[in-house]
């Protein structure tokens, strides 16, 4: 079972491109050695569930490598900026 704060951070990242903390960034970048090193006891225990959540519930374009994560954050930042500029 994934902690609600972890799920919320993944959803905010997927929806808005908000940079998560070091542990989740490592997970999203597919750097599992880094993720394990940064995980607290609970997240270490639920790491497989967190990875399954990424695989099944967030867009594949936003995770899997450092380049994908960087591109996703930049894309979502640009979308937010464009939306803010369009609001009168």
N, C-alpha and C positions, 0 to 999 in steps of 0.2 A: 504494500500500500504506500503510495507516494504521499508525502506530507503536502498539505494544502498550499503552503508557501512556495514549495518547489513547483507544483503544478501551475500555480498562478504566475510564477516567474517565467516558466516555459511558454505559457499562453501569451503573456505580455510581450515576450520576445517574438513569438510567431506572428502576433497581430500587429504590433507596433514597432518591432525592431529594437526594443529596449535591451541594452546590454545586460545580461545576467552576471552574477558573480563568477569568481574563478572556477568553482567546481562545475557549474552548469556550462560555462563556456568551454571547459575541457570536454565535457560530455558531448556538446553540440559539435565541437571540432573533431570528434572521434579520436580524441587523445585519452584513451582509457587509463593509461598509466598515470597521467597527470590528474585525472578525475579521481582515481583511487587515492592518490596522495593528498588530495584536497578535501576528500569526503569526511564528514563527521561520521560517528558510528552508525547513526540511523540511515544516512544516505549511502554509506558503504553497504549496509544490509539490503537496501532497496534499489541498488544500482541497476539491476536487471529490469526491474519494473519501470524505472525512469527511462531506460533505453527503449523499452517496449512502447512507452508513451510517445517518445519522439518518433519512433518508426511508424506507429499506427495513427497518431493524432495530430501531428504538426506537419506542415508541408515539407516534402523531401528536398525542396530547393533551399531550405534554410538551415540545413545541418548536414554534417558528413565530412567536412574539411574546414581548415581555417579560412580558406578562400571563400567558401560558401557562406560562412558566418559573416565575414567582413562584407561581402557583397550584399547580403540580406540586410544587415544593419544600415549600410549606405542607401540601399533602395528604399527602405522604410523611412529613413530620415528625410530623404528627398520627397517622398509622398507626404510626410507631415508638413514639410516646409511649403510644398505646393498648395496643400489644403489650407494652411494658415494664410497664405497670400491671397487665396481666392475669397476668403471671408471679408466682407466689407466692414 
